Amino acid sequence: MSRVVRNSKFRHAYGKSAKKTDWYDNIRVTRSSADGHYCDANPKFLAVALDASGGGAFVVLPIDQVGRVDTANQAVVNGHKGPVLDIAFNPFNDNVVASSSEDCTAKIWFIPDGGLEETKTEAEVTLLGHQRRVTHVRWHPTANNVLLTIGGDYAILVWNISSGEIITNINCHTELIFSACFNYDGSLLATTCKDKIIRVIDPRSGDVIKEGKGHDGAKPQFVVFADGHNLLFTVGFSRRSDRQFAVWKQDNLEKPLELQNIDVSNGVLFPYYDYDTSIMYLAGKGDGNIRYFEIIDEPPYCYYLNEFKTPDPQRGLGRMPKRGVDVKSCEIFRFYKLHARGAVEPISIIVPRKSELFQDDLYPDTKGDEPSLKVEEWIAGKNVPPKLISLKHGYNPNQKQQQQIKLSPKVSVKKKESVENDVIINEEVVSMPLSSDTAADNDDLIKEIQHLKLQIQNQEDRITKLEEQAKAIVEAQ
């Protein structure tokens, strides 16, 4: 792969591992072979999928609880019946985390400040809609309470978690979906699939806006938006199984603007894009390398910057939101690397600067913890960029995050007022159903009805699609 030297303020950025005393040790990291990250982080917590017998579990640690974890007494989240495949914290509430599992469900959990005092088995919300394992969960970048799930049933579901209802059932894929990514304001969705097709989709309607052939290799490929440059960035494999990346024009997927081979390793690559710096990080599963590139608006569109190398392979990687990095040390990105031996290693990407003053050019205003839209506004078609905050004086968490939430398919949203059994969720008041045996039975019944209705809808959609394909074949003959 060619190396072109150019002037850039990130040219000398380097990776730095935390001291061993600042690692998280003695964690039974999952042994799942699926292509997930298995880890996520925010300024309050670190979540890691565990190797748990008899079900699926993950641990949520306070971010400052470094050192050896007392596994015998550590409370965990253990509510799935199969291994946990993905974890994602709510960008607008650091106390809320979503998980997906082999058991065909996604679940929403509330984690109190300071962490769990006892093992948690009951989720605030259980999302029943997929007929096979749920491989990924993704939160919407601007709309509150909107979650995307990817299933092994070739479906992508967009949920309103405050009501437990499906907003969109995206059924344009005919094979296993490898990845899905929202763009900066959440108005578009890009996906990659086993059929090697890259698709740009309207997440509200499920319509395919653009599509094109991706990488030639049969192994998984992943896509992210390089927002601000009207580009898509993909990683995958060539026909000879070389690892490679490609840069595409967002509105023209006929052929890549740039295609480069990286190496011949067989581990899948994961892309991590930082909108604030236009830096793309590539981390391979099963190797110890993290490469980073700068994305620009003109050829060759992607410039190599540097590489962080360690001899220990990574089972997965989590990332810290920009509001959680250390601006005093000029840290522009932070990974959490999962080791097979049971440790989590923080890795910082740092731009060396002599001055100790706040570096405005490294830290433009970044995504904050306040949503730009309510779920109803987004469903109605409104698109708004994320609300931004300055890191010049540090990050102050949204105080509303201290409120515990509890959601269910029976909740009702009302105007903000003081009501017994109500809790505030980002300036909305959600009325909680009173707990009783009857209410629990009704919950189970409602969930089963919703699940059966969704199965019927999926079959009807499938029949319609097959009829259209048959009709097209007959007309072609």
N, C-alpha and C positions, 0 to 999 in steps of 0.2 A: 504494500500500500504506500502510495507516494506521500512524502512529507514536504509541505510547502511552508516556508517560514514567512510570516507576515506580521506587521505591527498590530498588536492587540493588547489591551490592558489585562487580558487573561492569559497571555502567552506563558507566564511563569507560574500559573496556578499549580498547586501541588496537593497531593493527598497526604493526610497525616492520621495515623491510627492513634486512638486514645491509649493512655497508659493502662496496663493490665488491671490496675486497681479500679479503673473506671469502666471495665467490662461488666457484663451481666453473665454470671457463670452458673454452672450446674443446672442448665435448662434442658429438658428432654425435647429437643427440637424434632419436629415431625419428620418422618421418613418417607412421606408420600412422594411418589414419582411424578405427580401432576406438575404442570408448568405454572405454578403460582408463586407469589412473593412470600407468603406465609408470615408476613410481618408488616406492621405499620406503627407509626409514631406520631405524637403531637407534643406540644409543650408541657403536657401533663403526664402522659402515659406512653408506655411501650407495650405492644401486644405481639405475642409470638404463638404460632400454632404448635401444639404439643404432640408428641407420640404417646397416645393414650389408648390403653386396651379397653375394649368394650364400648367404644363410642368416640365422640370427637370433642376435644377440649382445647382451649387456648388460655394462656396466662396473660394478665394485664398488670404490669408493674408500674408504680410511680416512677417517673422518668429519672428521679434522683436516687432511686433504690438500687445502686450499683453494687457489685460484689457477688458473693456466692448466695444463691437462692436456696432457702431451706425448703426443699421439695416436700418434706414430710408434713409441714405445717402451712405451706403456701396455698392460699385460696385461689381457685381457678374458675373459669367459665366452662361449664361442662353440661351443655344442654342438647348437643347434637347426638344422633345415633350412629353417625359415621364420621370419618376423619374430616377435619376442617381444611378446606382448600384455599380460602382467601379471607382476609380481614381488612376492614377499612374504617377509619374513624370519620365521623361526621365533621365536615369542614366548618360547620357553624355551631357545634357543641362538642367540646373536647371530651365530655363525659359519655358520649353516645358512640357505640361501635357496632358495625354490621359484620356478620360472618356468613360464609356459605359452606356447604358440606356435601359429602357423598350421599347424605340421606335425602337429597332432593329438596331441601329447604334452605332458605336464608332467614336469619334471625337478627333482631335488633336488641341490643343490650344497653343498660344504663350502668355506668361504673361511678360510684361516689368518689368525691375528692379524698385522696389518701389511699385509694385502692380498696379491694374487697377484703372484708374481714372473715367471710366464710364463702365456701364454694357456691357458685350461683348456677342453678339448673333451670330456672324459669325465665324465659325471655320476655321482654316487654311486647314484642311483636314477632309472630312466626308467619313468614310469607310462603304460602302454599300455591304453587302454580306450575312448577316444572315437573316433568314426568321422569327426568333422569337427574343425575348429580348437577349441582349448581357450582360452576367452576370459578366464577368471578363476581364480585360486587363492586359497583362504582357509584359514588355520590355525585349528584348534579353540582356543577361548580358555582351556580348563582341562585338556584331556586331552593327554598327550604323544604325539607321532607320529601325529596324526590330521589329515588334509588333505582339503579339499573342492575339487573341480574342476568348472567349468561348461563344457559343450561346445556347439558349434553344432549338435549332433545332438539338442538338446532334453533332454539328460540331465544330471543332477548326480550325480557319483560321490563317495562318501566313502571315503577310503583309510586303511589302516593301512600307513604307509610303512616300518615296521620289518620287514614281511613282504612288502610289495609287493602285498597283496591288497585287494580291494574289500570294504568293510564294508557299504555300502548303495548300491544303484543306484536313484536317484529318478527315476521316469519318469511323473510326473503332468503334465508340460507338453507341449503340442502345437505350440508355436511357440517362436521364439527367446527364450532367457532373458536378461534384461537385468542382473539383480543377484541376489545371495544374501547373507544376513547372519545369523550366529549371534547369539543373545541372550547375556546376560552370563555365564551358566554353561554355555552350549553345549547346553542341553536342547531348544531350538527353533531352527528355521530359517525366515526370512522371505524370499520371493522376489517378483520382478516379472517380467513376461513381455510379449511382443508382443501377446498376447491381452488385455492391459489388466487382468488379474486379479492381485490381491495374494493370496498364499497363505502361511499359517503351517503348517509341516510338521514332523513328527517326524523328525529326521535319522537315527534308528536304523532305523525301519521304512519310512520314505518315505511314510507316510500323511499326507494333508492334514487338518489339524485345523480350520482356519478359512480361508475365502476370501471375497473381495468385489471388486467392480469398483473399479479405481483411477482414474487420471486419464483424461480423454476423448481427449487428443491421441494421435497415432500415433507420435510420437517417443519415444525411450527414457525410462523412468522408473526410479527407484532407491528402495530402502527400507533403513532401519536401525531397530533397536530403540532406543527411548528408555527403557532399563532404569531401574528405580527408580520409574518413573511408570506402568508397565503400558501404555505407549503404543508405537505405531509411527509413524514419520515418513517421508513419501514426498515426492519431488520429481518433477515431470513437466511436461506441457503441457496446456493447455485445448484445446478443439475449435478455437479461433481461433489456436492456437499461442502463447498467452501462457504464459510460464514461471510455475509456481505450486508451492506446497508444501501438504501436507495432514497433519493429525494425526489418528490413528485410535486407538480403543480396541483393545487387543491381542486381546481376546476377542469383539469385535463389529465386523466389517468391512462392515456394511451401508451405512453412510455416514460420512463424516469428521466428527470433532468440530469441526475448524477447517479452512477452505480459503481460501487467500489467493493472489491473483495478485501476481507480483513485478515483471515487466517483459515486454517483447515481444522480447527477444533470442532468437536461434535456437540458441545453444550449450547443450548439455545441462548440467544442474546435478549436482554430486556432493555428497552429504551426508557430513559427518564429525562424529561425536558424541563428546563428552568426558563419560564417565560421572561423573568426579570433580566436575565443575562444573555438569553439566546444560546445557552450552552446545552448540548445534548450529551448525556452520559450513557455509555453502553457497558453493561455488566453481564458477563457470561455465567450461566449456571454450571457449576462443576469446575470452574477455573477461578483463579484469584485475581483477575485483572478487572480494572475499571478504566475505560478509555473515555476521554471527553473531547468534544468537537464544538466549534463555534459555527452557528448557522447564520448565513448572511443572505442578502437579497439578489446577489449576482453570481454567475459561475465562478468557481465550482460549487457554490452554495454551502459547502461544508468543509471547514478547515480543522485539521487535527491540531489539538493543543498539547495534550500530555497523557500520561498513563500512570495509574497507581497499581503496583504489582505486589502481591503477597504469595507465598508458597501454599497457603491454605485455601482449598476450594470453598466456594460459598454455596450453601443450599438455597439461599434466598436473600433478598435485600428489602429492607424497609427504608422509607425516606421521611425526613423531618420537614414540615412546611417551613417556608422561609421565615415566618414570624417566630420560629423557635430556634434559629441559628444564633451564634454568638457574634454580634457585629463588632465587638471590641477587638476580637482577634482576626477580623476580616474573613470570617468563615462565610462562604457563599452557598454551601450545600453540605448536607450531612446524611450519610448512609448508616444503616444498622445491618451489619453483615452477620448472617446466621452460619455458625460453624457446625459441622457434623458431630464434633466431639461435645457439643452441648454448651456453647458460649455465644454471646452476641457482642460483636465488636463495633463500637462507634468509629466511623471514618469521616473525617472532615476534609472538605476541599477548601483550601485557603489561598487567597491572593496576597502575596507578601507586600506590605506597606510599612514604611518607616514611621509615619505619623500615627499617633494614637487618637487623632480626631476622627469623628464619624465620616466615613467615605461615601459621599452622596452619589458618586458615579457607580459604586458597587451595589448600592441599596436604593434603587428607585422605590416609590410607593408600591407596596405589594398587597396581595390578597389578604383581607382581614377575616374576622370570624363572624361577620354580619351578612346574612343573605341579602341579595338585591331584590328578590322576588318572593312572593308567596306562591305556593304550589298552584293555586287557582289562577293566578296571573300568568304563570308559565304555560299552563294547559291552554289558556285562552289565546296564546300566540305571542305574548310579550317577550322581547329579548333585551336584556340589560347587562352591561359589563359588570364584573365583580366589584364590590365596594373595596376600596384600597385604603391602606393605613401606612403611616410613616414609621420606620424603625429607629428614627434618630434618637428618641428618648426611651427606647426599649419597648417591649410589647406588654400591654396590660390586658389580661384575659377579660372577655366579656362576662360581666357579673351575672348575667342571666343564666350562664352555664352552670351555676351552682344549683339551679333548680332541678330536682329529680323529675324525670318524665316517665310516664307509663302510657303506652299506646295500645289500642286493640281495634279490631274491625268494628267495634260498637261505639267508638268515641264520637262525640258530637262537638263541633267547633262553634264557639259562641263569641260574642263581643267581650272585650276585656272588662272584667268586673270581679269583685271578690265573692266567690261562691265556695261553699264547703265541698270537699272532695274534688276541687278543680286544681290544676297546676298550669303554670305559664310555660309555653313553649314559644320562645322568640316572639313575644308580644301577642300570641294567641292564647286563649284559655281553652283547655281541653277538659271536658267534663268526664270524670271517671265513673264507670259503672260500679255499683256497690258489689262487693264480693259475697257470694252465697253459692250453695250447691246448685240452685236453679240457674244462676247466671253462668256458672261454669259449664253446665249441661248445654245451655243455649249457645255459648261460645263454641263448643265442640260441634254442635249441629250446624251453626252458621259457617264455620270453617269447612266442614265436609260438603255443604251445599255449594260454597264458592269453588271448592276444588273440582267438584263434579261438573259445574257449569263451565269452568275453564277447560276441562278435558273435552267436553262436547264442542266448545268453540274451536279448540285446536283441531279436532277431527273435521269439523265443517270447513275450516280454512284450508286444511290439507286436501280435502275432497275437491274444493273449488280450484285449487292450484293444479291438481292432477287433471281435472277436466279441461282447464285451459291449455295445459301441455299437450293433452291428447288431441284437442281441437287444432292446435297449431301444427301438429304432425300430420293430421289428415289434410289440412289446407296445403301444406308443403308438398304432399304427394299429388 
